[in-house]
Amino acid sequence: MDKIKEIADKADMIVNGYAFTRENDQIRILNLNNLDKALVISEDGKVLETTMDDIEIRIVLDYWNSDREFMEDEDA
């Protein structure tokens, strides 16, 4: 439970149980309900690495596309 809290605290955005964290030019996405399910995407949504199945990837990418504005850099 402490690991989930730590991950959630570091996340830039959480949507429906998925923690989105920006690292360099990549977005790391972790399913907080199943820490074995992770996805790394580019800023434009291209899948770079994953342990998720195709359905879960599609769901997470839909979240990213609809909510990514909330992760925009304030300096930009």
mmJSON file of the N, C-alpha and C atoms, coordinates in Angstrom:
{"data_MODEL":{"atom_site":{
"group_PDB":["ATOM","ATOM","ATOM","ATOM","ATOM","ATOM","ATOM","ATOM","ATOM","ATOM","ATOM","ATOM","ATOM","ATOM","ATOM","ATOM","ATOM","ATOM","ATOM","ATOM","ATOM","ATOM","ATOM","ATOM","ATOM","ATOM","ATOM","ATOM","ATOM","ATOM","ATOM","ATOM","ATOM","ATOM","ATOM","ATOM","ATOM","ATOM","ATOM","ATOM","ATOM","ATOM","ATOM","ATOM","ATOM","ATOM","ATOM","ATOM","ATOM","ATOM","ATOM","ATOM","ATOM","ATOM","ATOM","ATOM","ATOM","ATOM","ATOM","ATOM","ATOM","ATOM","ATOM","ATOM","ATOM","ATOM","ATOM","ATOM","ATOM","ATOM","ATOM","ATOM","ATOM","ATOM","ATOM","ATOM","ATOM","ATOM","ATOM","ATOM","ATOM","ATOM","ATOM","ATOM","ATOM","ATOM","ATOM","ATOM","ATOM","ATOM","ATOM","ATOM","ATOM","ATOM","ATOM","ATOM","ATOM","ATOM","ATOM","ATOM","ATOM","ATOM","ATOM","ATOM","ATOM","ATOM","ATOM","ATOM","ATOM","ATOM","ATOM","ATOM","ATOM","ATOM","ATOM","ATOM","ATOM","ATOM","ATOM","ATOM","ATOM","ATOM","ATOM","ATOM","ATOM","ATOM","ATOM","ATOM","ATOM","ATOM","ATOM","ATOM","ATOM","ATOM","ATOM","ATOM","ATOM","ATOM","ATOM","ATOM","ATOM","ATOM","ATOM","ATOM","ATOM","ATOM","ATOM","ATOM","ATOM","ATOM","ATOM","ATOM","ATOM","ATOM","ATOM","ATOM","ATOM","ATOM","ATOM","ATOM","ATOM","ATOM","ATOM","ATOM","ATOM","ATOM","ATOM","ATOM","ATOM","ATOM","ATOM","ATOM","ATOM","ATOM","ATOM","ATOM","ATOM","ATOM","ATOM","ATOM","ATOM","ATOM","ATOM","ATOM","ATOM","ATOM","ATOM","ATOM","ATOM","ATOM","ATOM","ATOM","ATOM","ATOM","ATOM","ATOM","ATOM","ATOM","ATOM","ATOM","ATOM","ATOM","ATOM","ATOM","ATOM","ATOM","ATOM","ATOM","ATOM","ATOM","ATOM","ATOM","ATOM","ATOM","ATOM","ATOM","ATOM","ATOM","ATOM","ATOM","ATOM","ATOM","ATOM","ATOM","ATOM","ATOM","ATOM","ATOM"],
"id":[1,2,3,4,5,6,7,8,9,10,11,12,13,14,15,16,17,18,19,20,21,22,23,24,25,26,27,28,29,30,31,32,33,34,35,36,37,38,39,40,41,42,43,44,45,46,47,48,49,50,51,52,53,54,55,56,57,58,59,60,61,62,63,64,65,66,67,68,69,70,71,72,73,74,75,76,77,78,79,80,81,82,83,84,85,86,87,88,89,90,91,92,93,94,95,96,97,98,99,100,101,102,103,104,105,106,107,108,109,110,111,112,113,114,115,116,117,118,119,120,121,122,123,124,125,126,127,128,129,130,131,132,133,134,135,136,137,138,139,140,141,142,143,144,145,146,147,148,149,150,151,152,153,154,155,156,157,158,159,160,161,162,163,164,165,166,167,168,169,170,171,172,173,174,175,176,177,178,179,180,181,182,183,184,185,186,187,188,189,190,191,192,193,194,195,196,197,198,199,200,201,202,203,204,205,206,207,208,209,210,211,212,213,214,215,216,217,218,219,220,221,222,223,224,225,226,227,228],
"type_symbol":["N","C","C","N","C","C","N","C","C","N","C","C","N","C","C","N","C","C","N","C","C","N","C","C","N","C","C","N","C","C","N","C","C","N","C","C","N","C","C","N","C","C","N","C","C","N","C","C","N","C","C","N","C","C","N","C","C","N","C","C","N","C","C","N","C","C","N","C","C","N","C","C","N","C","C","N","C","C","N","C","C","N","C","C","N","C","C","N","C","C","N","C","C","N","C","C","N","C","C","N","C","C","N","C","C","N","C","C","N","C","C","N","C","C","N","C","C","N","C","C","N","C","C","N","C","C","N","C","C","N","C","C","N","C","C","N","C","C","N","C","C","N","C","C","N","C","C","N","C","C","N","C","C","N","C","C","N","C","C","N","C","C","N","C","C","N","C","C","N","C","C","N","C","C","N","C","C","N","C","C","N","C","C","N","C","C","N","C","C","N","C","C","N","C","C","N","C","C","N","C","C","N","C","C","N","C","C","N","C","C","N","C","C","N","C","C","N","C","C","N","C","C","N","C","C","N","C","C"],
"label_atom_id":["N","CA","C","N","CA","C","N","CA","C","N","CA","C","N","CA","C","N","CA","C","N","CA","C","N","CA","C","N","CA","C","N","CA","C","N","CA","C","N","CA","C","N","CA","C","N","CA","C","N","CA","C","N","CA","C","N","CA","C","N","CA","C","N","CA","C","N","CA","C","N","CA","C","N","CA","C","N","CA","C","N","CA","C","N","CA","C","N","CA","C","N","CA","C","N","CA","C","N","CA","C","N","CA","C","N","CA","C","N","CA","C","N","CA","C","N","CA","C","N","CA","C","N","CA","C","N","CA","C","N","CA","C","N","CA","C","N","CA","C","N","CA","C","N","CA","C","N","CA","C","N","CA","C","N","CA","C","N","CA","C","N","CA","C","N","CA","C","N","CA","C","N","CA","C","N","CA","C","N","CA","C","N","CA","C","N","CA","C","N","CA","C","N","CA","C","N","CA","C","N","CA","C","N","CA","C","N","CA","C","N","CA","C","N","CA","C","N","CA","C","N","CA","C","N","CA","C","N","CA","C","N","CA","C","N","CA","C","N","CA","C","N","CA","C","N","CA","C","N","CA","C","N","CA","C","N","CA","C","N","CA","C","N","CA","C"],
"label_alt_id":[null,null,null,null,null,null,null,null,null,null,null,null,null,null,null,null,null,null,null,null,null,null,null,null,null,null,null,null,null,null,null,null,null,null,null,null,null,null,null,null,null,null,null,null,null,null,null,null,null,null,null,null,null,null,null,null,null,null,null,null,null,null,null,null,null,null,null,null,null,null,null,null,null,null,null,null,null,null,null,null,null,null,null,null,null,null,null,null,null,null,null,null,null,null,null,null,null,null,null,null,null,null,null,null,null,null,null,null,null,null,null,null,null,null,null,null,null,null,null,null,null,null,null,null,null,null,null,null,null,null,null,null,null,null,null,null,null,null,null,null,null,null,null,null,null,null,null,null,null,null,null,null,null,null,null,null,null,null,null,null,null,null,null,null,null,null,null,null,null,null,null,null,null,null,null,null,null,null,null,null,null,null,null,null,null,null,null,null,null,null,null,null,null,null,null,null,null,null,null,null,null,null,null,null,null,null,null,null,null,null,null,null,null,null,null,null,null,null,null,null,null,null,null,null,null,null,null,null],
"label_comp_id":["MET","MET","MET","ASP","ASP","ASP","LYS","LYS","LYS","ILE","ILE","ILE","LYS","LYS","LYS","GLU","GLU","GLU","ILE","ILE","ILE","ALA","ALA","ALA","ASP","ASP","ASP","LYS","LYS","LYS","ALA","ALA","ALA","ASP","ASP","ASP","MET","MET","MET","ILE","ILE","ILE","VAL","VAL","VAL","ASN","ASN","ASN","GLY","GLY","GLY","TYR","TYR","TYR","ALA","ALA","ALA","PHE","PHE","PHE","THR","THR","THR","ARG","ARG","ARG","GLU","GLU","GLU","ASN","ASN","ASN","ASP","ASP","ASP","GLN","GLN","GLN","ILE","ILE","ILE","ARG","ARG","ARG","ILE","ILE","ILE","LEU","LEU","LEU","ASN","ASN","ASN","LEU","LEU","LEU","ASN","ASN","ASN","ASN","ASN","ASN","LEU","LEU","LEU","ASP","ASP","ASP","LYS","LYS","LYS","ALA","ALA","ALA","LEU","LEU","LEU","VAL","VAL","VAL","ILE","ILE","ILE","SER","SER","SER","GLU","GLU","GLU","ASP","ASP","ASP","GLY","GLY","GLY","LYS","LYS","LYS","VAL","VAL","VAL","LEU","LEU","LEU","GLU","GLU","GLU","THR","THR","THR","THR","THR","THR","MET","MET","MET","ASP","ASP","ASP","ASP","ASP","ASP","ILE","ILE","ILE","GLU","GLU","GLU","ILE","ILE","ILE","ARG","ARG","ARG","ILE","ILE","ILE","VAL","VAL","VAL","LEU","LEU","LEU","ASP","ASP","ASP","TYR","TYR","TYR","TRP","TRP","TRP","ASN","ASN","ASN","SER","SER","SER","ASP","ASP","ASP","ARG","ARG","ARG","GLU","GLU","GLU","PHE","PHE","PHE","MET","MET","MET","GLU","GLU","GLU","ASP","ASP","ASP","GLU","GLU","GLU","ASP","ASP","ASP","ALA","ALA","ALA"],
"label_asym_id":["A","A","A","A","A","A","A","A","A","A","A","A","A","A","A","A","A","A","A","A","A","A","A","A","A","A","A","A","A","A","A","A","A","A","A","A","A","A","A","A","A","A","A","A","A","A","A","A","A","A","A","A","A","A","A","A","A","A","A","A","A","A","A","A","A","A","A","A","A","A","A","A","A","A","A","A","A","A","A","A","A","A","A","A","A","A","A","A","A","A","A","A","A","A","A","A","A","A","A","A","A","A","A","A","A","A","A","A","A","A","A","A","A","A","A","A","A","A","A","A","A","A","A","A","A","A","A","A","A","A","A","A","A","A","A","A","A","A","A","A","A","A","A","A","A","A","A","A","A","A","A","A","A","A","A","A","A","A","A","A","A","A","A","A","A","A","A","A","A","A","A","A","A","A","A","A","A","A","A","A","A","A","A","A","A","A","A","A","A","A","A","A","A","A","A","A","A","A","A","A","A","A","A","A","A","A","A","A","A","A","A","A","A","A","A","A","A","A","A","A","A","A","A","A","A","A","A","A"],
"label_entity_id":["1","1","1","1","1","1","1","1","1","1","1","1","1","1","1","1","1","1","1","1","1","1","1","1","1","1","1","1","1","1","1","1","1","1","1","1","1","1","1","1","1","1","1","1","1","1","1","1","1","1","1","1","1","1","1","1","1","1","1","1","1","1","1","1","1","1","1","1","1","1","1","1","1","1","1","1","1","1","1","1","1","1","1","1","1","1","1","1","1","1","1","1","1","1","1","1","1","1","1","1","1","1","1","1","1","1","1","1","1","1","1","1","1","1","1","1","1","1","1","1","1","1","1","1","1","1","1","1","1","1","1","1","1","1","1","1","1","1","1","1","1","1","1","1","1","1","1","1","1","1","1","1","1","1","1","1","1","1","1","1","1","1","1","1","1","1","1","1","1","1","1","1","1","1","1","1","1","1","1","1","1","1","1","1","1","1","1","1","1","1","1","1","1","1","1","1","1","1","1","1","1","1","1","1","1","1","1","1","1","1","1","1","1","1","1","1","1","1","1","1","1","1","1","1","1","1","1","1"],
"label_seq_id":[1,1,1,2,2,2,3,3,3,4,4,4,5,5,5,6,6,6,7,7,7,8,8,8,9,9,9,10,10,10,11,11,11,12,12,12,13,13,13,14,14,14,15,15,15,16,16,16,17,17,17,18,18,18,19,19,19,20,20,20,21,21,21,22,22,22,23,23,23,24,24,24,25,25,25,26,26,26,27,27,27,28,28,28,29,29,29,30,30,30,31,31,31,32,32,32,33,33,33,34,34,34,35,35,35,36,36,36,37,37,37,38,38,38,39,39,39,40,40,40,41,41,41,42,42,42,43,43,43,44,44,44,45,45,45,46,46,46,47,47,47,48,48,48,49,49,49,50,50,50,51,51,51,52,52,52,53,53,53,54,54,54,55,55,55,56,56,56,57,57,57,58,58,58,59,59,59,60,60,60,61,61,61,62,62,62,63,63,63,64,64,64,65,65,65,66,66,66,67,67,67,68,68,68,69,69,69,70,70,70,71,71,71,72,72,72,73,73,73,74,74,74,75,75,75,76,76,76],
"pdbx_PDB_ins_code":[null,null,null,null,null,null,null,null,null,null,null,null,null,null,null,null,null,null,null,null,null,null,null,null,null,null,null,null,null,null,null,null,null,null,null,null,null,null,null,null,null,null,null,null,null,null,null,null,null,null,null,null,null,null,null,null,null,null,null,null,null,null,null,null,null,null,null,null,null,null,null,null,null,null,null,null,null,null,null,null,null,null,null,null,null,null,null,null,null,null,null,null,null,null,null,null,null,null,null,null,null,null,null,null,null,null,null,null,null,null,null,null,null,null,null,null,null,null,null,null,null,null,null,null,null,null,null,null,null,null,null,null,null,null,null,null,null,null,null,null,null,null,null,null,null,null,null,null,null,null,null,null,null,null,null,null,null,null,null,null,null,null,null,null,null,null,null,null,null,null,null,null,null,null,null,null,null,null,null,null,null,null,null,null,null,null,null,null,null,null,null,null,null,null,null,null,null,null,null,null,null,null,null,null,null,null,null,null,null,null,null,null,null,null,null,null,null,null,null,null,null,null,null,null,null,null,null,null],
"Cartn_x":[0.824,0.0,0.86,1.987,2.87,3.444,3.735,4.278,3.256,2.004,0.95,0.826,0.862,0.774,1.96,3.134,4.34,4.233,3.784,3.615,2.563,1.447,0.365,0.815,1.595,2.075,3.0,3.775,4.708,4.047,2.853,2.18,1.795,1.875,1.444,-0.074,-0.676,-2.121,-2.555,-3.737,-4.333,-5.733,-6.013,-7.321,-7.817,-8.925,-9.596,-8.647,-7.766,-6.878,-5.571,-5.308,-4.055,-3.238,-1.979,-1.073,-0.248,-0.288,0.454,1.6,2.814,3.987,4.882,5.21,6.092,7.539,8.312,9.749,10.426,11.19,11.844,10.777,10.898,9.911,8.946,8.81,7.935,6.915,5.809,4.776,4.733,4.922,4.833,3.465,2.777,1.421,1.383,0.855,0.808,-0.602,-1.083,-2.379,-2.207,-2.77,-2.6,-3.32,-4.245,-4.952,-4.223,-3.239,-2.447,-1.084,-0.134,1.158,1.975,1.539,2.215,1.832,0.808,0.319,0.84,1.761,2.389,2.466,2.602,2.676,3.586,4.452,5.281,4.939,4.598,4.243,5.068,5.146,5.754,4.716,5.14,4.221,3.038,3.258,2.173,1.341,1.6,0.767,1.247,2.452,2.987,3.45,3.019,3.389,4.856,5.628,7.049,7.34,6.681,6.824,5.505,5.203,3.967,3.942,3.157,2.807,1.281,0.602,-0.865,-1.33,-2.557,-3.129,-3.699,-4.084,-4.533,-5.744,-6.669,-7.878,-7.518,-6.673,-6.279,-5.459,-4.603,-3.841,-4.795,-5.81,-6.762,-7.475,-7.88,-8.559,-7.645,-6.396,-5.441,-5.12,-4.96,-4.687,-5.876,-7.073,-8.26,-8.218,-7.842,-7.689,-6.634,-5.496,-4.403,-4.87,-5.523,-5.945,-6.988,-7.84,-8.88,-8.418,-7.381,-6.98,-5.549,-4.826,-3.419,-3.2,-4.187,-4.063,-3.772,-4.174,-3.954,-2.515,-1.724,-0.317,0.588,0.025,0.843,1.765,2.946,3.902,3.356,3.464,2.984,3.847,5.122,6.026,5.784,5.117,4.915,3.88],
"Cartn_y":[-1.199,0.0,1.252,1.235,2.395,2.694,1.64,1.829,2.524,2.147,2.776,4.243,4.552,5.944,6.751,6.175,6.859,7.154,6.184,6.364,7.434,7.351,8.324,9.738,9.871,11.19,11.814,10.993,11.488,11.727,11.183,11.289,12.729,13.069,14.385,14.446,13.282,13.211,11.781,11.637,10.32,10.356,9.379,9.275,7.851,7.698,6.407,5.27,5.527,4.494,4.344,5.199,5.172,6.408,6.192,7.29,7.639,8.909,9.417,10.28,9.924,10.654,10.993,12.27,12.696,12.509,11.848,11.681,11.967,13.074,13.523,13.748,13.09,13.26,12.089,11.359,10.201,10.332,9.62,9.545,8.1,7.928,6.606,6.489,5.404,5.199,3.868,3.908,2.709,2.505,1.283,0.912,0.726,1.616,1.561,0.386,-0.232,-1.411,-2.712,-2.623,-3.786,-3.263,-3.195,-2.576,-3.303,-4.483,-5.196,-4.649,-3.806,-3.257,-1.835,-1.672,-0.37,-0.09,1.188,1.632,2.852,2.899,4.077,4.555,5.841,6.415,7.678,8.059,9.336,10.428,11.674,12.805,12.77,12.242,12.198,10.915,10.085,8.911,7.628,7.614,6.396,5.447,4.194,3.189,2.813,2.956,2.627,1.304,1.087,-0.152,-0.412,-1.691,-1.977,-3.386,-3.545,-4.869,-4.995,-4.051,-4.06,-4.778,-5.295,-5.884,-4.768,-5.111,-4.119,-3.321,-3.959,-3.271,-2.235,-2.62,-1.681,-0.52,-0.818,0.249,1.255,0.774,1.671,2.554,1.959,2.711,3.798,3.434,4.394,5.501,5.149,6.172,7.118,6.609,7.486,8.467,7.983,8.886,9.947,9.515,10.428,11.505,11.077,12.027,13.013,12.587,13.493,14.382,13.957,14.697,15.222,15.047,15.432,16.911,17.744,19.181,19.52,18.637,18.879,18.61,18.039,17.787,18.731,19.682,20.611,21.394,21.68,22.486,23.88,24.372,25.726,26.775,26.446,27.396,27.526,26.55,26.55,27.572],
"Cartn_z":[0.0,0.0,0.0,0.711,0.739,-0.639,-1.42,-2.762,-3.656,-3.552,-4.349,-3.985,-2.708,-2.265,-2.781,-2.722,-3.207,-4.703,-5.464,-6.907,-7.185,-6.483,-6.674,-6.317,-5.264,-4.853,-5.893,-6.593,-7.606,-8.962,-9.16,-10.455,-10.763,-12.035,-12.49,-12.641,-12.88,-13.088,-12.786,-12.192,-11.99,-12.588,-13.449,-14.082,-13.918,-13.234,-13.095,-12.701,-11.747,-11.242,-11.998,-12.961,-13.708,-13.362,-12.972,-12.64,-13.869,-14.264,-15.409,-14.882,-15.249,-14.779,-15.967,-16.11,-17.192,-16.754,-17.605,-17.395,-18.719,-18.744,-19.972,-21.04,-22.183,-23.255,-23.327,-22.235,-22.195,-21.078,-21.251,-20.222,-19.733,-18.437,-17.821,-17.171,-17.49,-17.001,-16.262,-15.057,-14.228,-13.704,-13.805,-13.259,-11.752,-10.974,-9.517,-8.88,-9.621,-9.118,-9.445,-10.344,-10.734,-11.191,-10.294,-10.572,-11.632,-12.047,-13.132,-14.502,-14.554,-15.819,-15.991,-16.935,-17.156,-18.651,-18.965,-20.351,-20.397,-21.389,-21.638,-23.04,-23.15,-24.439,-24.68,-25.943,-26.29,-26.043,-26.103,-25.894,-26.856,-28.069,-29.05,-28.98,-27.965,-27.735,-28.387,-28.927,-29.534,-28.425,-28.503,-27.506,-27.678,-26.601,-26.618,-25.906,-24.77,-23.989,-23.274,-23.048,-22.316,-21.752,-20.708,-20.184,-20.161,-20.811,-20.876,-22.136,-22.1,-23.302,-24.187,-25.397,-26.369,-25.9,-25.223,-24.755,-23.701,-22.742,-21.701,-22.288,-23.26,-23.928,-24.551,-25.246,-25.907,-24.876,-23.769,-22.712,-22.166,-21.863,-21.293,-22.297,-23.558,-24.57,-24.732,-24.585,-24.61,-23.442,-22.254,-21.106,-21.41,-21.958,-22.265,-23.26,-24.315,-25.344,-24.839,-23.93,-23.451,-22.293,-21.554,-20.352,-20.377,-21.459,-21.505,-21.276,-21.56,-21.343,-19.88,-18.971,-17.55,-17.126,-18.043,-17.775,-18.544,-19.264,-20.042,-19.131,-19.619,-18.851,-18.654,-17.431,-17.135,-17.813,-18.109,-18.728,-20.224,-20.818,-22.28,-22.701],
"occupancy":[1.0,1.0,1.0,1.0,1.0,1.0,1.0,1.0,1.0,1.0,1.0,1.0,1.0,1.0,1.0,1.0,1.0,1.0,1.0,1.0,1.0,1.0,1.0,1.0,1.0,1.0,1.0,1.0,1.0,1.0,1.0,1.0,1.0,1.0,1.0,1.0,1.0,1.0,1.0,1.0,1.0,1.0,1.0,1.0,1.0,1.0,1.0,1.0,1.0,1.0,1.0,1.0,1.0,1.0,1.0,1.0,1.0,1.0,1.0,1.0,1.0,1.0,1.0,1.0,1.0,1.0,1.0,1.0,1.0,1.0,1.0,1.0,1.0,1.0,1.0,1.0,1.0,1.0,1.0,1.0,1.0,1.0,1.0,1.0,1.0,1.0,1.0,1.0,1.0,1.0,1.0,1.0,1.0,1.0,1.0,1.0,1.0,1.0,1.0,1.0,1.0,1.0,1.0,1.0,1.0,1.0,1.0,1.0,1.0,1.0,1.0,1.0,1.0,1.0,1.0,1.0,1.0,1.0,1.0,1.0,1.0,1.0,1.0,1.0,1.0,1.0,1.0,1.0,1.0,1.0,1.0,1.0,1.0,1.0,1.0,1.0,1.0,1.0,1.0,1.0,1.0,1.0,1.0,1.0,1.0,1.0,1.0,1.0,1.0,1.0,1.0,1.0,1.0,1.0,1.0,1.0,1.0,1.0,1.0,1.0,1.0,1.0,1.0,1.0,1.0,1.0,1.0,1.0,1.0,1.0,1.0,1.0,1.0,1.0,1.0,1.0,1.0,1.0,1.0,1.0,1.0,1.0,1.0,1.0,1.0,1.0,1.0,1.0,1.0,1.0,1.0,1.0,1.0,1.0,1.0,1.0,1.0,1.0,1.0,1.0,1.0,1.0,1.0,1.0,1.0,1.0,1.0,1.0,1.0,1.0,1.0,1.0,1.0,1.0,1.0,1.0,1.0,1.0,1.0,1.0,1.0,1.0,1.0,1.0,1.0,1.0,1.0,1.0],
"B_iso_or_equiv":[0.0,0.0,0.0,0.0,0.0,0.0,0.0,0.0,0.0,0.0,0.0,0.0,0.0,0.0,0.0,0.0,0.0,0.0,0.0,0.0,0.0,0.0,0.0,0.0,0.0,0.0,0.0,0.0,0.0,0.0,0.0,0.0,0.0,0.0,0.0,0.0,0.0,0.0,0.0,0.0,0.0,0.0,0.0,0.0,0.0,0.0,0.0,0.0,0.0,0.0,0.0,0.0,0.0,0.0,0.0,0.0,0.0,0.0,0.0,0.0,0.0,0.0,0.0,0.0,0.0,0.0,0.0,0.0,0.0,0.0,0.0,0.0,0.0,0.0,0.0,0.0,0.0,0.0,0.0,0.0,0.0,0.0,0.0,0.0,0.0,0.0,0.0,0.0,0.0,0.0,0.0,0.0,0.0,0.0,0.0,0.0,0.0,0.0,0.0,0.0,0.0,0.0,0.0,0.0,0.0,0.0,0.0,0.0,0.0,0.0,0.0,0.0,0.0,0.0,0.0,0.0,0.0,0.0,0.0,0.0,0.0,0.0,0.0,0.0,0.0,0.0,0.0,0.0,0.0,0.0,0.0,0.0,0.0,0.0,0.0,0.0,0.0,0.0,0.0,0.0,0.0,0.0,0.0,0.0,0.0,0.0,0.0,0.0,0.0,0.0,0.0,0.0,0.0,0.0,0.0,0.0,0.0,0.0,0.0,0.0,0.0,0.0,0.0,0.0,0.0,0.0,0.0,0.0,0.0,0.0,0.0,0.0,0.0,0.0,0.0,0.0,0.0,0.0,0.0,0.0,0.0,0.0,0.0,0.0,0.0,0.0,0.0,0.0,0.0,0.0,0.0,0.0,0.0,0.0,0.0,0.0,0.0,0.0,0.0,0.0,0.0,0.0,0.0,0.0,0.0,0.0,0.0,0.0,0.0,0.0,0.0,0.0,0.0,0.0,0.0,0.0,0.0,0.0,0.0,0.0,0.0,0.0,0.0,0.0,0.0,0.0,0.0,0.0],
"pdbx_formal_charge":[null,null,null,null,null,null,null,null,null,null,null,null,null,null,null,null,null,null,null,null,null,null,null,null,null,null,null,null,null,null,null,null,null,null,null,null,null,null,null,null,null,null,null,null,null,null,null,null,null,null,null,null,null,null,null,null,null,null,null,null,null,null,null,null,null,null,null,null,null,null,null,null,null,null,null,null,null,null,null,null,null,null,null,null,null,null,null,null,null,null,null,null,null,null,null,null,null,null,null,null,null,null,null,null,null,null,null,null,null,null,null,null,null,null,null,null,null,null,null,null,null,null,null,null,null,null,null,null,null,null,null,null,null,null,null,null,null,null,null,null,null,null,null,null,null,null,null,null,null,null,null,null,null,null,null,null,null,null,null,null,null,null,null,null,null,null,null,null,null,null,null,null,null,null,null,null,null,null,null,null,null,null,null,null,null,null,null,null,null,null,null,null,null,null,null,null,null,null,null,null,null,null,null,null,null,null,null,null,null,null,null,null,null,null,null,null,null,null,null,null,null,null,null,null,null,null,null,null],
"auth_seq_id":[1,1,1,2,2,2,3,3,3,4,4,4,5,5,5,6,6,6,7,7,7,8,8,8,9,9,9,10,10,10,11,11,11,12,12,12,13,13,13,14,14,14,15,15,15,16,16,16,17,17,17,18,18,18,19,19,19,20,20,20,21,21,21,22,22,22,23,23,23,24,24,24,25,25,25,26,26,26,27,27,27,28,28,28,29,29,29,30,30,30,31,31,31,32,32,32,33,33,33,34,34,34,35,35,35,36,36,36,37,37,37,38,38,38,39,39,39,40,40,40,41,41,41,42,42,42,43,43,43,44,44,44,45,45,45,46,46,46,47,47,47,48,48,48,49,49,49,50,50,50,51,51,51,52,52,52,53,53,53,54,54,54,55,55,55,56,56,56,57,57,57,58,58,58,59,59,59,60,60,60,61,61,61,62,62,62,63,63,63,64,64,64,65,65,65,66,66,66,67,67,67,68,68,68,69,69,69,70,70,70,71,71,71,72,72,72,73,73,73,74,74,74,75,75,75,76,76,76],
"auth_comp_id":["MET","MET","MET","ASP","ASP","ASP","LYS","LYS","LYS","ILE","ILE","ILE","LYS","LYS","LYS","GLU","GLU","GLU","ILE","ILE","ILE","ALA","ALA","ALA","ASP","ASP","ASP","LYS","LYS","LYS","ALA","ALA","ALA","ASP","ASP","ASP","MET","MET","MET","ILE","ILE","ILE","VAL","VAL","VAL","ASN","ASN","ASN","GLY","GLY","GLY","TYR","TYR","TYR","ALA","ALA","ALA","PHE","PHE","PHE","THR","THR","THR","ARG","ARG","ARG","GLU","GLU","GLU","ASN","ASN","ASN","ASP","ASP","ASP","GLN","GLN","GLN","ILE","ILE","ILE","ARG","ARG","ARG","ILE","ILE","ILE","LEU","LEU","LEU","ASN","ASN","ASN","LEU","LEU","LEU","ASN","ASN","ASN","ASN","ASN","ASN","LEU","LEU","LEU","ASP","ASP","ASP","LYS","LYS","LYS","ALA","ALA","ALA","LEU","LEU","LEU","VAL","VAL","VAL","ILE","ILE","ILE","SER","SER","SER","GLU","GLU","GLU","ASP","ASP","ASP","GLY","GLY","GLY","LYS","LYS","LYS","VAL","VAL","VAL","LEU","LEU","LEU","GLU","GLU","GLU","THR","THR","THR","THR","THR","THR","MET","MET","MET","ASP","ASP","ASP","ASP","ASP","ASP","ILE","ILE","ILE","GLU","GLU","GLU","ILE","ILE","ILE","ARG","ARG","ARG","ILE","ILE","ILE","VAL","VAL","VAL","LEU","LEU","LEU","ASP","ASP","ASP","TYR","TYR","TYR","TRP","TRP","TRP","ASN","ASN","ASN","SER","SER","SER","ASP","ASP","ASP","ARG","ARG","ARG","GLU","GLU","GLU","PHE","PHE","PHE","MET","MET","MET","GLU","GLU","GLU","ASP","ASP","ASP","GLU","GLU","GLU","ASP","ASP","ASP","ALA","ALA","ALA"],
"auth_asym_id":["A","A","A","A","A","A","A","A","A","A","A","A","A","A","A","A","A","A","A","A","A","A","A","A","A","A","A","A","A","A","A","A","A","A","A","A","A","A","A","A","A","A","A","A","A","A","A","A","A","A","A","A","A","A","A","A","A","A","A","A","A","A","A","A","A","A","A","A","A","A","A","A","A","A","A","A","A","A","A","A","A","A","A","A","A","A","A","A","A","A","A","A","A","A","A","A","A","A","A","A","A","A","A","A","A","A","A","A","A","A","A","A","A","A","A","A","A","A","A","A","A","A","A","A","A","A","A","A","A","A","A","A","A","A","A","A","A","A","A","A","A","A","A","A","A","A","A","A","A","A","A","A","A","A","A","A","A","A","A","A","A","A","A","A","A","A","A","A","A","A","A","A","A","A","A","A","A","A","A","A","A","A","A","A","A","A","A","A","A","A","A","A","A","A","A","A","A","A","A","A","A","A","A","A","A","A","A","A","A","A","A","A","A","A","A","A","A","A","A","A","A","A","A","A","A","A","A","A"],
"auth_atom_id":["N","CA","C","N","CA","C","N","CA","C","N","CA","C","N","CA","C","N","CA","C","N","CA","C","N","CA","C","N","CA","C","N","CA","C","N","CA","C","N","CA","C","N","CA","C","N","CA","C","N","CA","C","N","CA","C","N","CA","C","N","CA","C","N","CA","C","N","CA","C","N","CA","C","N","CA","C","N","CA","C","N","CA","C","N","CA","C","N","CA","C","N","CA","C","N","CA","C","N","CA","C","N","CA","C","N","CA","C","N","CA","C","N","CA","C","N","CA","C","N","CA","C","N","CA","C","N","CA","C","N","CA","C","N","CA","C","N","CA","C","N","CA","C","N","CA","C","N","CA","C","N","CA","C","N","CA","C","N","CA","C","N","CA","C","N","CA","C","N","CA","C","N","CA","C","N","CA","C","N","CA","C","N","CA","C","N","CA","C","N","CA","C","N","CA","C","N","CA","C","N","CA","C","N","CA","C","N","CA","C","N","CA","C","N","CA","C","N","CA","C","N","CA","C","N","CA","C","N","CA","C","N","CA","C","N","CA","C","N","CA","C","N","CA","C","N","CA","C","N","CA","C","N","CA","C","N","CA","C","N","CA","C","N","CA","C"],
"pdbx_PDB_model_num":[1,1,1,1,1,1,1,1,1,1,1,1,1,1,1,1,1,1,1,1,1,1,1,1,1,1,1,1,1,1,1,1,1,1,1,1,1,1,1,1,1,1,1,1,1,1,1,1,1,1,1,1,1,1,1,1,1,1,1,1,1,1,1,1,1,1,1,1,1,1,1,1,1,1,1,1,1,1,1,1,1,1,1,1,1,1,1,1,1,1,1,1,1,1,1,1,1,1,1,1,1,1,1,1,1,1,1,1,1,1,1,1,1,1,1,1,1,1,1,1,1,1,1,1,1,1,1,1,1,1,1,1,1,1,1,1,1,1,1,1,1,1,1,1,1,1,1,1,1,1,1,1,1,1,1,1,1,1,1,1,1,1,1,1,1,1,1,1,1,1,1,1,1,1,1,1,1,1,1,1,1,1,1,1,1,1,1,1,1,1,1,1,1,1,1,1,1,1,1,1,1,1,1,1,1,1,1,1,1,1,1,1,1,1,1,1,1,1,1,1,1,1,1,1,1,1,1,1]
}}}
